[in-house]
Amino acid sequence: MSVKPIPSIFILNDQFVMPEARRSGVARRLLEAAVRHGREAGAIRLSLATAVTNTDAQSLYTSAGWKRDEVFSVYRYGLSR
């Protein structure tokens, strides 16, 4: 019996560009590098999240070809330590 490998999904967490480097194209280049890396590694999808209020990032992601998830909303339940 052969076992098929499980396809990878890469999750990008904590993307951040220093304020003085914003609007210089560095964030777009980081996204492009992530896409290249994902393709080279054989991933089937990349995923990222941003604050609902971060419209600048959302505009960048959309213009770079990323699609907003229209199916799922994310919920959290905080637990104290």
N, CA, C and O atoms as a Maestro MAE file, in Angstrom:
{
 s_m_m2io_version
 :::
 2.0.0
}

f_m_ct {
 s_m_title
 :::
 protein
 m_atom[324] {
  # First column is atom index #
  i_m_mmod_type
  r_m_x_coord
  r_m_y_coord
  r_m_z_coord
  i_m_residue_number
  s_m_chain_name
  s_m_pdb_residue_name
  s_m_pdb_atom_name
  i_m_atomic_number
  :::
  1 25 0.847 -1.176 0.000 1 A "MET " " N  " 7
  2 3 0.000 0.000 0.000 1 A "MET " " CA " 6
  3 2 0.891 1.238 0.000 1 A "MET " " C  " 6
  4 15 1.796 1.352 0.826 1 A "MET " " O  " 8
  5 25 0.642 2.151 -0.910 2 A "SER " " N  " 7
  6 3 1.425 3.385 -0.918 2 A "SER " " CA " 6
  7 2 0.631 4.483 -0.214 2 A "SER " " C  " 6
  8 15 -0.595 4.548 -0.302 2 A "SER " " O  " 8
  9 25 1.354 5.323 0.470 3 A "VAL " " N  " 7
  10 3 0.742 6.423 1.213 3 A "VAL " " CA " 6
  11 2 1.060 7.720 0.489 3 A "VAL " " C  " 6
  12 15 2.221 8.024 0.216 3 A "VAL " " O  " 8
  13 25 0.025 8.475 0.182 4 A "LYS " " N  " 7
  14 3 0.227 9.759 -0.478 4 A "LYS " " CA " 6
  15 2 0.634 10.791 0.564 4 A "LYS " " C  " 6
  16 15 0.098 10.806 1.672 4 A "LYS " " O  " 8
  17 25 1.576 11.649 0.211 5 A "PRO " " N  " 7
  18 3 1.947 12.707 1.161 5 A "PRO " " CA " 6
  19 2 0.805 13.708 1.333 5 A "PRO " " C  " 6
  20 15 0.042 13.963 0.402 5 A "PRO " " O  " 8
  21 25 0.705 14.252 2.502 6 A "ILE " " N  " 7
  22 3 -0.306 15.265 2.781 6 A "ILE " " CA " 6
  23 2 0.184 16.596 2.206 6 A "ILE " " C  " 6
  24 15 1.299 17.022 2.508 6 A "ILE " " O  " 8
  25 25 -0.629 17.252 1.386 7 A "PRO " " N  " 7
  26 3 -0.188 18.529 0.808 7 A "PRO " " CA " 6
  27 2 -0.009 19.597 1.893 7 A "PRO " " C  " 6
  28 15 -0.726 19.619 2.893 7 A "PRO " " O  " 8
  29 25 0.941 20.455 1.670 8 A "SER " " N  " 7
  30 3 1.242 21.513 2.636 8 A "SER " " CA " 6
  31 2 0.416 22.761 2.375 8 A "SER " " C  " 6
  32 15 0.157 23.138 1.232 8 A "SER " " O  " 8
  33 25 0.017 23.380 3.457 9 A "ILE " " N  " 7
  34 3 -0.596 24.704 3.428 9 A "ILE " " CA " 6
  35 2 0.280 25.583 4.304 9 A "ILE " " C  " 6
  36 15 0.471 25.289 5.484 9 A "ILE " " O  " 8
  37 25 0.805 26.642 3.747 10 A "PHE " " N  " 7
  38 3 1.681 27.528 4.498 10 A "PHE " " CA " 6
  39 2 0.871 28.681 5.073 10 A "PHE " " C  " 6
  40 15 0.080 29.310 4.370 10 A "PHE " " O  " 8
  41 25 1.074 28.948 6.344 11 A "ILE " " N  " 7
  42 3 0.378 30.031 7.028 11 A "ILE " " CA " 6
  43 2 1.397 31.114 7.355 11 A "ILE " " C  " 6
  44 15 2.378 30.867 8.056 11 A "ILE " " O  " 8
  45 25 1.159 32.297 6.847 12 A "LEU " " N  " 7
  46 3 2.053 33.425 7.109 12 A "LEU " " CA " 6
  47 2 1.543 34.156 8.338 12 A "LEU " " C  " 6
  48 15 0.441 34.706 8.330 12 A "LEU " " O  " 8
  49 25 2.327 34.161 9.370 13 A "ASN " " N  " 7
  50 3 1.960 34.844 10.617 13 A "ASN " " CA " 6
  51 2 2.878 36.037 10.836 13 A "ASN " " C  " 6
  52 15 4.071 35.989 10.537 13 A "ASN " " O  " 8
  53 25 2.309 37.080 11.351 14 A "ASP " " N  " 7
  54 3 3.081 38.236 11.818 14 A "ASP " " CA " 6
  55 2 3.912 38.904 10.736 14 A "ASP " " C  " 6
  56 15 5.090 39.196 10.942 14 A "ASP " " O  " 8
  57 25 3.297 39.149 9.575 15 A "GLN " " N  " 7
  58 3 3.978 39.958 8.573 15 A "GLN " " CA " 6
  59 2 4.010 41.389 9.096 15 A "GLN " " C  " 6
  60 15 3.001 41.922 9.556 15 A "GLN " " O  " 8
  61 25 5.151 41.978 9.018 16 A "PHE " " N  " 7
  62 3 5.263 43.350 9.507 16 A "PHE " " CA " 6
  63 2 6.359 44.052 8.742 16 A "PHE " " C  " 6
  64 15 7.454 43.518 8.567 16 A "PHE " " O  " 8
  65 25 6.058 45.244 8.291 17 A "VAL " " N  " 7
  66 3 7.048 46.097 7.627 17 A "VAL " " CA " 6
  67 2 7.190 47.348 8.480 17 A "VAL " " C  " 6
  68 15 6.197 47.985 8.831 17 A "VAL " " O  " 8
  69 25 8.406 47.688 8.807 18 A "MET " " N  " 7
  70 3 8.663 48.883 9.612 18 A "MET " " CA " 6
  71 2 8.026 50.100 8.927 18 A "MET " " C  " 6
  72 15 8.057 50.212 7.702 18 A "MET " " O  " 8
  73 25 7.457 50.999 9.714 19 A "PRO " " N  " 7
  74 3 6.777 52.161 9.118 19 A "PRO " " CA " 6
  75 2 7.628 52.925 8.108 19 A "PRO " " C  " 6
  76 15 7.109 53.386 7.091 19 A "PRO " " O  " 8
  77 25 8.918 53.066 8.372 20 A "GLU " " N  " 7
  78 3 9.760 53.834 7.447 20 A "GLU " " CA " 6
  79 2 9.998 53.109 6.119 20 A "GLU " " C  " 6
  80 15 10.459 53.726 5.158 20 A "GLU " " O  " 8
  81 25 9.690 51.810 6.050 21 A "ALA " " N  " 7
  82 3 9.875 51.057 4.809 21 A "ALA " " CA " 6
  83 2 8.562 50.851 4.051 21 A "ALA " " C  " 6
  84 15 8.561 50.285 2.958 21 A "ALA " " O  " 8
  85 25 7.467 51.299 4.613 22 A "ARG " " N  " 7
  86 3 6.168 51.114 3.965 22 A "ARG " " CA " 6
  87 2 6.059 51.990 2.721 22 A "ARG " " C  " 6
  88 15 6.704 53.031 2.600 22 A "ARG " " O  " 8
  89 25 5.228 51.530 1.815 23 A "ARG " " N  " 7
  90 3 5.008 52.221 0.527 23 A "ARG " " CA " 6
  91 2 6.260 52.240 -0.349 23 A "ARG " " C  " 6
  92 15 6.386 53.069 -1.250 23 A "ARG " " O  " 8
  93 25 7.183 51.319 -0.075 24 A "SER " " N  " 7
  94 3 8.399 51.231 -0.888 24 A "SER " " CA " 6
  95 2 8.414 49.974 -1.752 24 A "SER " " C  " 6
  96 15 9.339 49.772 -2.539 24 A "SER " " O  " 8
  97 25 7.396 49.133 -1.609 25 A "GLY " " N  " 7
  98 3 7.342 47.889 -2.372 25 A "GLY " " CA " 6
  99 2 7.883 46.686 -1.625 25 A "GLY " " C  " 6
  100 15 7.814 45.566 -2.129 25 A "GLY " " O  " 8
  101 25 8.420 46.896 -0.437 26 A "VAL " " N  " 7
  102 3 9.029 45.778 0.291 26 A "VAL " " CA " 6
  103 2 7.978 44.747 0.700 26 A "VAL " " C  " 6
  104 15 8.257 43.550 0.643 26 A "VAL " " O  " 8
  105 25 6.790 45.166 1.106 27 A "ALA " " N  " 7
  106 3 5.749 44.213 1.500 27 A "ALA " " CA " 6
  107 2 5.318 43.360 0.303 27 A "ALA " " C  " 6
  108 15 5.109 42.154 0.439 27 A "ALA " " O  " 8
  109 25 5.189 43.980 -0.848 28 A "ARG " " N  " 7
  110 3 4.823 43.230 -2.058 28 A "ARG " " CA " 6
  111 2 5.916 42.215 -2.400 28 A "ARG " " C  " 6
  112 15 5.614 41.084 -2.779 28 A "ARG " " O  " 8
  113 25 7.169 42.611 -2.270 29 A "ARG " " N  " 7
  114 3 8.270 41.682 -2.552 29 A "ARG " " CA " 6
  115 2 8.280 40.527 -1.550 29 A "ARG " " C  " 6
  116 15 8.599 39.397 -1.918 29 A "ARG " " O  " 8
  117 25 7.938 40.796 -0.296 30 A "LEU " " N  " 7
  118 3 7.851 39.721 0.695 30 A "LEU " " CA " 6
  119 2 6.746 38.733 0.321 30 A "LEU " " C  " 6
  120 15 6.933 37.520 0.421 30 A "LEU " " O  " 8
  121 25 5.600 39.251 -0.109 31 A "LEU " " N  " 7
  122 3 4.519 38.370 -0.549 31 A "LEU " " CA " 6
  123 2 4.936 37.541 -1.761 31 A "LEU " " C  " 6
  124 15 4.651 36.345 -1.829 31 A "LEU " " O  " 8
  125 25 5.602 38.171 -2.702 32 A "GLU " " N  " 7
  126 3 6.061 37.452 -3.895 32 A "GLU " " CA " 6
  127 2 7.058 36.365 -3.522 32 A "GLU " " C  " 6
  128 15 7.031 35.275 -4.093 32 A "GLU " " O  " 8
  129 25 7.939 36.656 -2.566 33 A "ALA " " N  " 7
  130 3 8.910 35.651 -2.113 33 A "ALA " " CA " 6
  131 2 8.203 34.489 -1.427 33 A "ALA " " C  " 6
  132 15 8.597 33.335 -1.598 33 A "ALA " " O  " 8
  133 25 7.171 34.783 -0.658 34 A "ALA " " N  " 7
  134 3 6.410 33.725 0.006 34 A "ALA " " CA " 6
  135 2 5.725 32.828 -1.024 34 A "ALA " " C  " 6
  136 15 5.707 31.606 -0.874 34 A "ALA " " O  " 8
  137 25 5.164 33.432 -2.066 35 A "VAL " " N  " 7
  138 3 4.513 32.657 -3.119 35 A "VAL " " CA " 6
  139 2 5.537 31.769 -3.823 35 A "VAL " " C  " 6
  140 15 5.284 30.585 -4.047 35 A "VAL " " O  " 8
  141 25 6.685 32.331 -4.171 36 A "ARG " " N  " 7
  142 3 7.737 31.534 -4.823 36 A "ARG " " CA " 6
  143 2 8.150 30.362 -3.938 36 A "ARG " " C  " 6
  144 15 8.260 29.228 -4.404 36 A "ARG " " O  " 8
  145 25 8.377 30.645 -2.670 37 A "HIS " " N  " 7
  146 3 8.801 29.592 -1.738 37 A "HIS " " CA " 6
  147 2 7.730 28.506 -1.636 37 A "HIS " " C  " 6
  148 15 8.045 27.316 -1.669 37 A "HIS " " O  " 8
  149 25 6.468 28.914 -1.511 38 A "GLY " " N  " 7
  150 3 5.393 27.939 -1.436 38 A "GLY " " CA " 6
  151 2 5.332 27.057 -2.670 38 A "GLY " " C  " 6
  152 15 5.176 25.841 -2.564 38 A "GLY " " O  " 8
  153 25 5.454 27.664 -3.831 39 A "ARG " " N  " 7
  154 3 5.442 26.883 -5.076 39 A "ARG " " CA " 6
  155 2 6.610 25.912 -5.119 39 A "ARG " " C  " 6
  156 15 6.437 24.732 -5.427 39 A "ARG " " O  " 8
  157 25 7.799 26.414 -4.809 40 A "GLU " " N  " 7
  158 3 8.998 25.568 -4.847 40 A "GLU " " CA " 6
  159 2 8.909 24.410 -3.858 40 A "GLU " " C  " 6
  160 15 9.441 23.329 -4.109 40 A "GLU " " O  " 8
  161 25 8.234 24.641 -2.735 41 A "ALA " " N  " 7
  162 3 8.103 23.606 -1.712 41 A "ALA " " CA " 6
  163 2 6.929 22.665 -1.993 41 A "ALA " " C  " 6
  164 15 6.750 21.678 -1.280 41 A "ALA " " O  " 8
  165 25 6.132 22.955 -3.019 42 A "GLY " " N  " 7
  166 3 5.012 22.104 -3.364 42 A "GLY " " CA " 6
  167 2 3.753 22.329 -2.540 42 A "GLY " " C  " 6
  168 15 2.866 21.475 -2.514 42 A "GLY " " O  " 8
  169 25 3.669 23.471 -1.868 43 A "ALA " " N  " 7
  170 3 2.471 23.776 -1.085 43 A "ALA " " CA " 6
  171 2 1.280 23.962 -2.024 43 A "ALA " " C  " 6
  172 15 1.438 24.361 -3.178 43 A "ALA " " O  " 8
  173 25 0.088 23.666 -1.509 44 A "ILE " " N  " 7
  174 3 -1.107 23.847 -2.329 44 A "ILE " " CA " 6
  175 2 -1.795 25.181 -2.054 44 A "ILE " " C  " 6
  176 15 -2.645 25.619 -2.829 44 A "ILE " " O  " 8
  177 25 -1.423 25.823 -0.949 45 A "ARG " " N  " 7
  178 3 -2.069 27.090 -0.610 45 A "ARG " " CA " 6
  179 2 -1.225 27.857 0.395 45 A "ARG " " C  " 6
  180 15 -0.513 27.269 1.209 45 A "ARG " " O  " 8
  181 25 -1.316 29.177 0.325 46 A "LEU " " N  " 7
  182 3 -0.782 30.071 1.343 46 A "LEU " " CA " 6
  183 2 -1.963 30.748 2.017 46 A "LEU " " C  " 6
  184 15 -2.986 31.009 1.384 46 A "LEU " " O  " 8
  185 25 -1.816 31.028 3.293 47 A "SER " " N  " 7
  186 3 -2.890 31.665 4.035 47 A "SER " " CA " 6
  187 2 -2.303 32.742 4.931 47 A "SER " " C  " 6
  188 15 -1.206 32.583 5.466 47 A "SER " " O  " 8
  189 25 -3.028 33.828 5.091 48 A "LEU " " N  " 7
  190 3 -2.619 34.873 6.020 48 A "LEU " " CA " 6
  191 2 -3.855 35.573 6.543 48 A "LEU " " C  " 6
  192 15 -4.945 35.423 5.991 48 A "LEU " " O  " 8
  193 25 -3.688 36.323 7.585 49 A "ALA " " N  " 7
  194 3 -4.801 37.070 8.172 49 A "ALA " " CA " 6
  195 2 -4.303 38.451 8.568 49 A "ALA " " C  " 6
  196 15 -3.116 38.656 8.824 49 A "ALA " " O  " 8
  197 25 -5.235 39.387 8.612 50 A "THR " " N  " 7
  198 3 -4.906 40.726 9.067 50 A "THR " " CA " 6
  199 2 -6.112 41.297 9.808 50 A "THR " " C  " 6
  200 15 -7.222 40.771 9.716 50 A "THR " " O  " 8
  201 25 -5.881 42.348 10.520 51 A "ALA " " N  " 7
  202 3 -6.967 42.990 11.268 51 A "ALA " " CA " 6
  203 2 -8.028 43.516 10.302 51 A "ALA " " C  " 6
  204 15 -7.713 43.965 9.200 51 A "ALA " " O  " 8
  205 25 -9.260 43.455 10.721 52 A "VAL " " N  " 7
  206 3 -10.372 43.968 9.921 52 A "VAL " " CA " 6
  207 2 -10.147 45.438 9.580 52 A "VAL " " C  " 6
  208 15 -10.551 45.902 8.513 52 A "VAL " " O  " 8
  209 25 -9.509 46.158 10.478 53 A "THR " " N  " 7
  210 3 -9.281 47.589 10.278 53 A "THR " " CA " 6
  211 2 -8.053 47.906 9.427 53 A "THR " " C  " 6
  212 15 -7.840 49.065 9.072 53 A "THR " " O  " 8
  213 25 -7.247 46.908 9.094 54 A "ASN " " N  " 7
  214 3 -6.011 47.149 8.349 54 A "ASN " " CA " 6
  215 2 -6.298 47.160 6.847 54 A "ASN " " C  " 6
  216 15 -5.939 46.232 6.122 54 A "ASN " " O  " 8
  217 25 -6.943 48.219 6.408 55 A "THR " " N  " 7
  218 3 -7.345 48.313 5.009 55 A "THR " " CA " 6
  219 2 -6.166 48.472 4.054 55 A "THR " " C  " 6
  220 15 -6.254 48.070 2.894 55 A "THR " " O  " 8
  221 25 -5.061 49.055 4.528 56 A "ASP " " N  " 7
  222 3 -3.875 49.170 3.668 56 A "ASP " " CA " 6
  223 2 -3.358 47.783 3.299 56 A "ASP " " C  " 6
  224 15 -3.084 47.509 2.131 56 A "ASP " " O  " 8
  225 25 -3.226 46.911 4.293 57 A "ALA " " N  " 7
  226 3 -2.755 45.543 4.027 57 A "ALA " " CA " 6
  227 2 -3.747 44.800 3.138 57 A "ALA " " C  " 6
  228 15 -3.350 44.090 2.214 57 A "ALA " " O  " 8
  229 25 -5.023 44.964 3.417 58 A "GLN " " N  " 7
  230 3 -6.040 44.282 2.613 58 A "GLN " " CA " 6
  231 2 -5.962 44.710 1.160 58 A "GLN " " C  " 6
  232 15 -6.100 43.879 0.263 58 A "GLN " " O  " 8
  233 25 -5.746 45.982 0.917 59 A "SER " " N  " 7
  234 3 -5.607 46.480 -0.455 59 A "SER " " CA " 6
  235 2 -4.389 45.868 -1.135 59 A "SER " " C  " 6
  236 15 -4.445 45.477 -2.301 59 A "SER " " O  " 8
  237 25 -3.294 45.791 -0.397 60 A "LEU " " N  " 7
  238 3 -2.083 45.171 -0.945 60 A "LEU " " CA " 6
  239 2 -2.347 43.718 -1.305 60 A "LEU " " C  " 6
  240 15 -2.024 43.284 -2.411 60 A "LEU " " O  " 8
  241 25 -2.930 42.962 -0.382 61 A "TYR " " N  " 7
  242 3 -3.165 41.539 -0.628 61 A "TYR " " CA " 6
  243 2 -4.055 41.345 -1.854 61 A "TYR " " C  " 6
  244 15 -3.777 40.492 -2.697 61 A "TYR " " O  " 8
  245 25 -5.115 42.131 -1.953 62 A "THR " " N  " 7
  246 3 -6.017 42.015 -3.094 62 A "THR " " CA " 6
  247 2 -5.296 42.346 -4.394 62 A "THR " " C  " 6
  248 15 -5.444 41.637 -5.389 62 A "THR " " O  " 8
  249 25 -4.514 43.423 -4.385 63 A "SER " " N  " 7
  250 3 -3.817 43.824 -5.613 63 A "SER " " CA " 6
  251 2 -2.726 42.829 -6.003 63 A "SER " " C  " 6
  252 15 -2.317 42.776 -7.164 63 A "SER " " O  " 8
  253 25 -2.253 42.040 -5.034 64 A "ALA " " N  " 7
  254 3 -1.227 41.034 -5.304 64 A "ALA " " CA " 6
  255 2 -1.838 39.688 -5.691 64 A "ALA " " C  " 6
  256 15 -1.117 38.709 -5.884 64 A "ALA " " O  " 8
  257 25 -3.181 39.638 -5.805 65 A "GLY " " N  " 7
  258 3 -3.825 38.417 -6.268 65 A "GLY " " CA " 6
  259 2 -4.362 37.501 -5.181 65 A "GLY " " C  " 6
  260 15 -4.888 36.432 -5.487 65 A "GLY " " O  " 8
  261 25 -4.242 37.893 -3.928 66 A "TRP " " N  " 7
  262 3 -4.772 37.084 -2.832 66 A "TRP " " CA " 6
  263 2 -6.287 37.265 -2.794 66 A "TRP " " C  " 6
  264 15 -6.799 38.330 -3.139 66 A "TRP " " O  " 8
  265 25 -6.995 36.231 -2.376 67 A "LYS " " N  " 7
  266 3 -8.458 36.254 -2.315 67 A "LYS " " CA " 6
  267 2 -8.913 36.186 -0.867 67 A "LYS " " C  " 6
  268 15 -8.426 35.368 -0.087 67 A "LYS " " O  " 8
  269 25 -9.853 37.058 -0.517 68 A "ARG " " N  " 7
  270 3 -10.442 37.049 0.833 68 A "ARG " " CA " 6
  271 2 -11.321 35.807 0.971 68 A "ARG " " C  " 6
  272 15 -12.068 35.459 0.057 68 A "ARG " " O  " 8
  273 25 -11.225 35.151 2.115 69 A "ASP " " N  " 7
  274 3 -12.061 33.994 2.385 69 A "ASP " " CA " 6
  275 2 -13.498 34.468 2.615 69 A "ASP " " C  " 6
  276 15 -13.765 35.239 3.537 69 A "ASP " " O  " 8
  277 25 -14.395 34.013 1.791 70 A "GLU " " N  " 7
  278 3 -15.800 34.404 1.897 70 A "GLU " " CA " 6
  279 2 -16.634 33.331 2.591 70 A "GLU " " C  " 6
  280 15 -17.847 33.484 2.739 70 A "GLU " " O  " 8
  281 25 -15.985 32.242 3.017 71 A "VAL " " N  " 7
  282 3 -16.700 31.113 3.598 71 A "VAL " " CA " 6
  283 2 -16.571 31.079 5.115 71 A "VAL " " C  " 6
  284 15 -17.548 30.816 5.818 71 A "VAL " " O  " 8
  285 25 -15.363 31.347 5.626 72 A "PHE " " N  " 7
  286 3 -15.103 31.181 7.051 72 A "PHE " " CA " 6
  287 2 -14.834 32.504 7.747 72 A "PHE " " C  " 6
  288 15 -14.212 33.404 7.181 72 A "PHE " " O  " 8
  289 25 -15.303 32.611 8.964 73 A "SER " " N  " 7
  290 3 -14.940 33.688 9.875 73 A "SER " " CA " 6
  291 2 -14.144 33.048 10.999 73 A "SER " " C  " 6
  292 15 -14.376 31.891 11.349 73 A "SER " " O  " 8
  293 25 -13.223 33.784 11.555 74 A "VAL " " N  " 7
  294 3 -12.375 33.259 12.625 74 A "VAL " " CA " 6
  295 2 -12.919 33.734 13.965 74 A "VAL " " C  " 6
  296 15 -13.251 34.907 14.135 74 A "VAL " " O  " 8
  297 25 -13.004 32.809 14.908 75 A "TYR " " N  " 7
  298 3 -13.454 33.123 16.264 75 A "TYR " " CA " 6
  299 2 -12.398 32.665 17.243 75 A "TYR " " C  " 6
  300 15 -11.657 31.717 16.981 75 A "TYR " " O  " 8
  301 25 -12.336 33.352 18.381 76 A "ARG " " N  " 7
  302 3 -11.394 33.007 19.448 76 A "ARG " " CA " 6
  303 2 -12.131 32.932 20.766 76 A "ARG " " C  " 6
  304 15 -13.178 33.548 20.965 76 A "ARG " " O  " 8
  305 25 -11.553 32.165 21.647 77 A "TYR " " N  " 7
  306 3 -12.051 32.101 23.029 77 A "TYR " " CA " 6
  307 2 -10.830 32.220 23.921 77 A "TYR " " C  " 6
  308 15 -10.035 31.285 24.015 77 A "TYR " " O  " 8
  309 25 -10.673 33.361 24.577 78 A "GLY " " N  " 7
  310 3 -9.494 33.594 25.405 78 A "GLY " " CA " 6
  311 2 -9.591 32.863 26.739 78 A "GLY " " C  " 6
  312 15 -10.635 32.881 27.390 78 A "GLY " " O  " 8
  313 25 -8.522 32.236 27.131 79 A "LEU " " N  " 7
  314 3 -8.428 31.552 28.414 79 A "LEU " " CA " 6
  315 2 -7.364 32.234 29.263 79 A "LEU " " C  " 6
  316 15 -6.256 32.481 28.787 79 A "LEU " " O  " 8
  317 25 -7.678 32.530 30.470 80 A "SER " " N  " 7
  318 3 -6.679 33.137 31.355 80 A "SER " " CA " 6
  319 2 -5.689 32.075 31.788 80 A "SER " " C  " 6
  320 15 -6.010 30.887 31.832 80 A "SER " " O  " 8
  321 25 -4.500 32.509 32.104 81 A "ARG " " N  " 7
  322 3 -3.459 31.563 32.533 81 A "ARG " " CA " 6
  323 2 -3.495 31.347 33.997 81 A "ARG " " C  " 6
  324 15 -2.689 30.582 34.527 81 A "ARG " " O  " 8
  :::
 }
 m_bond[323] {
  # First column is bond index #
  i_m_from
  i_m_to
  i_m_order
  :::
  1 1 2 1
  2 2 3 1
  3 3 4 2
  4 3 5 1
  5 5 6 1
  6 6 7 1
  7 7 8 2
  8 7 9 1
  9 9 10 1
  10 10 11 1
  11 11 12 2
  12 11 13 1
  13 13 14 1
  14 14 15 1
  15 15 16 2
  16 15 17 1
  17 17 18 1
  18 18 19 1
  19 19 20 2
  20 19 21 1
  21 21 22 1
  22 22 23 1
  23 23 24 2
  24 23 25 1
  25 25 26 1
  26 26 27 1
  27 27 28 2
  28 27 29 1
  29 29 30 1
  30 30 31 1
  31 31 32 2
  32 31 33 1
  33 33 34 1
  34 34 35 1
  35 35 36 2
  36 35 37 1
  37 37 38 1
  38 38 39 1
  39 39 40 2
  40 39 41 1
  41 41 42 1
  42 42 43 1
  43 43 44 2
  44 43 45 1
  45 45 46 1
  46 46 47 1
  47 47 48 2
  48 47 49 1
  49 49 50 1
  50 50 51 1
  51 51 52 2
  52 51 53 1
  53 53 54 1
  54 54 55 1
  55 55 56 2
  56 55 57 1
  57 57 58 1
  58 58 59 1
  59 59 60 2
  60 59 61 1
  61 61 62 1
  62 62 63 1
  63 63 64 2
  64 63 65 1
  65 65 66 1
  66 66 67 1
  67 67 68 2
  68 67 69 1
  69 69 70 1
  70 70 71 1
  71 71 72 2
  72 71 73 1
  73 73 74 1
  74 74 75 1
  75 75 76 2
  76 75 77 1
  77 77 78 1
  78 78 79 1
  79 79 80 2
  80 79 81 1
  81 81 82 1
  82 82 83 1
  83 83 84 2
  84 83 85 1
  85 85 86 1
  86 86 87 1
  87 87 88 2
  88 87 89 1
  89 89 90 1
  90 90 91 1
  91 91 92 2
  92 91 93 1
  93 93 94 1
  94 94 95 1
  95 95 96 2
  96 95 97 1
  97 97 98 1
  98 98 99 1
  99 99 100 2
  100 99 101 1
  101 101 102 1
  102 102 103 1
  103 103 104 2
  104 103 105 1
  105 105 106 1
  106 106 107 1
  107 107 108 2
  108 107 109 1
  109 109 110 1
  110 110 111 1
  111 111 112 2
  112 111 113 1
  113 113 114 1
  114 114 115 1
  115 115 116 2
  116 115 117 1
  117 117 118 1
  118 118 119 1
  119 119 120 2
  120 119 121 1
  121 121 122 1
  122 122 123 1
  123 123 124 2
  124 123 125 1
  125 125 126 1
  126 126 127 1
  127 127 128 2
  128 127 129 1
  129 129 130 1
  130 130 131 1
  131 131 132 2
  132 131 133 1
  133 133 134 1
  134 134 135 1
  135 135 136 2
  136 135 137 1
  137 137 138 1
  138 138 139 1
  139 139 140 2
  140 139 141 1
  141 141 142 1
  142 142 143 1
  143 143 144 2
  144 143 145 1
  145 145 146 1
  146 146 147 1
  147 147 148 2
  148 147 149 1
  149 149 150 1
  150 150 151 1
  151 151 152 2
  152 151 153 1
  153 153 154 1
  154 154 155 1
  155 155 156 2
  156 155 157 1
  157 157 158 1
  158 158 159 1
  159 159 160 2
  160 159 161 1
  161 161 162 1
  162 162 163 1
  163 163 164 2
  164 163 165 1
  165 165 166 1
  166 166 167 1
  167 167 168 2
  168 167 169 1
  169 169 170 1
  170 170 171 1
  171 171 172 2
  172 171 173 1
  173 173 174 1
  174 174 175 1
  175 175 176 2
  176 175 177 1
  177 177 178 1
  178 178 179 1
  179 179 180 2
  180 179 181 1
  181 181 182 1
  182 182 183 1
  183 183 184 2
  184 183 185 1
  185 185 186 1
  186 186 187 1
  187 187 188 2
  188 187 189 1
  189 189 190 1
  190 190 191 1
  191 191 192 2
  192 191 193 1
  193 193 194 1
  194 194 195 1
  195 195 196 2
  196 195 197 1
  197 197 198 1
  198 198 199 1
  199 199 200 2
  200 199 201 1
  201 201 202 1
  202 202 203 1
  203 203 204 2
  204 203 205 1
  205 205 206 1
  206 206 207 1
  207 207 208 2
  208 207 209 1
  209 209 210 1
  210 210 211 1
  211 211 212 2
  212 211 213 1
  213 213 214 1
  214 214 215 1
  215 215 216 2
  216 215 217 1
  217 217 218 1
  218 218 219 1
  219 219 220 2
  220 219 221 1
  221 221 222 1
  222 222 223 1
  223 223 224 2
  224 223 225 1
  225 225 226 1
  226 226 227 1
  227 227 228 2
  228 227 229 1
  229 229 230 1
  230 230 231 1
  231 231 232 2
  232 231 233 1
  233 233 234 1
  234 234 235 1
  235 235 236 2
  236 235 237 1
  237 237 238 1
  238 238 239 1
  239 239 240 2
  240 239 241 1
  241 241 242 1
  242 242 243 1
  243 243 244 2
  244 243 245 1
  245 245 246 1
  246 246 247 1
  247 247 248 2
  248 247 249 1
  249 249 250 1
  250 250 251 1
  251 251 252 2
  252 251 253 1
  253 253 254 1
  254 254 255 1
  255 255 256 2
  256 255 257 1
  257 257 258 1
  258 258 259 1
  259 259 260 2
  260 259 261 1
  261 261 262 1
  262 262 263 1
  263 263 264 2
  264 263 265 1
  265 265 266 1
  266 266 267 1
  267 267 268 2
  268 267 269 1
  269 269 270 1
  270 270 271 1
  271 271 272 2
  272 271 273 1
  273 273 274 1
  274 274 275 1
  275 275 276 2
  276 275 277 1
  277 277 278 1
  278 278 279 1
  279 279 280 2
  280 279 281 1
  281 281 282 1
  282 282 283 1
  283 283 284 2
  284 283 285 1
  285 285 286 1
  286 286 287 1
  287 287 288 2
  288 287 289 1
  289 289 290 1
  290 290 291 1
  291 291 292 2
  292 291 293 1
  293 293 294 1
  294 294 295 1
  295 295 296 2
  296 295 297 1
  297 297 298 1
  298 298 299 1
  299 299 300 2
  300 299 301 1
  301 301 302 1
  302 302 303 1
  303 303 304 2
  304 303 305 1
  305 305 306 1
  306 306 307 1
  307 307 308 2
  308 307 309 1
  309 309 310 1
  310 310 311 1
  311 311 312 2
  312 311 313 1
  313 313 314 1
  314 314 315 1
  315 315 316 2
  316 315 317 1
  317 317 318 1
  318 318 319 1
  319 319 320 2
  320 319 321 1
  321 321 322 1
  322 322 323 1
  323 323 324 2
  :::
 }
}
